[in-house]
Amino acid sequence: MLLPAQKDNKRYSYAEYLKWSDDKRWELLDGIAFNIAAPSRRHQEVSGELFYQIRSCLADKSCKIYSAPFDVRFSEPKQKDEQIVNVVQPDLTIVCDKSKLDDKGCLGAPDLIIEIISPTSISLDYVKKLALYEKYHVKEYWIIHPIDNTVMVFTLGEDYQYGKPSIFTEDCQLKSRVITDLTIDLRQVFGILG
């Protein structure tokens, strides 16, 4: 299984991450730096259509949508940048609590995170990020497979754990359980013409 390139075997903090001057996209998972490759054209098409549909739905709501690169920092209460070791750049992030937003991005769990997988991100998205998002109580997590035209939706339960995911295919309307007015036409997302 392919993995994104790691910076080295050292652990880093968000404060150190902010000082990196290369043009690469990095994410920190438990302090380990992973280089996120540029997305494919198909990935960008799917992301663009999702952003358009979600942004249209949120136009008159307090929730905001952001596309990568956009830093989401997970931390314990009152941790400083030097102590934060989990920073991700989800493909799409929806935040409804404006107090979590600052000039650096989002500090704390967004309401909904969407990751569109690529060959090098599979284990990160399905394993490491799934565990991270559950740990920090991201209410809903979508994993989109742009080749198979499927979406797995994990919703946080009352026990603060993700149960079995709901699976949606290209001919479905995907309705969020967290953003109640949000319905996505997957035929449009995956470019399936009727």
Secondary structure, DSSP 8 states (H G I E B T S, - for coil): -----BS-S----HHHHTT--SS-EEEEETTEEEEE----HHHHHHHHHHHHHHHHHHTTSS-EEEESS-EEEE-STT--TTT--EEE--SEEEE--GGGEETTEEES--SEEEEE--TTTHHIIIIIHHHHHHHTT-SEEEEEETTTTEEEEEEB-TTSSB-S-EEEETT-EEE-SSSTT-EEEHHHHTT---
